[in-house]
Amino acid sequence: MKLLTPLLLLSSTALIGCEPSCAKTCKTLLACEGVETEVTEEEECEASCLTQEEVYEDIGEDSDEREAFKELKKCIQSSECDAIAAGECYDEELYIW
């Protein structure tokens, strides 16, 4: 049991810093029929998302833009389609779709 405790702490710590994936974010976004977007294919959406993610990685892991982008993806993944369509997660400076 003593061996499991550090492993559980380590795995839970790793989950705290996890960033939502572009693939899951795009799948969620494109599943919402009421969301207006120029991107219609998951591959195109994911490529656009990954490109923006790389730009923010180049700026720095702790940049405001990087954090805002993480929050945007979290918002899309945790919101209902109606809320996304109404603009709940929209950020003019970050919105990639």
Secondary structure, DSSP 8 states (H G I E B T S, - for coil): -TTHHHHHHHHHHHHHT----HHHHHHHHHH-TT---S--SHHHHHHHHHHHHHHHHHH-TT-HHHHHHHHHHHHHHHS-HHHHHTTTT--TTT---
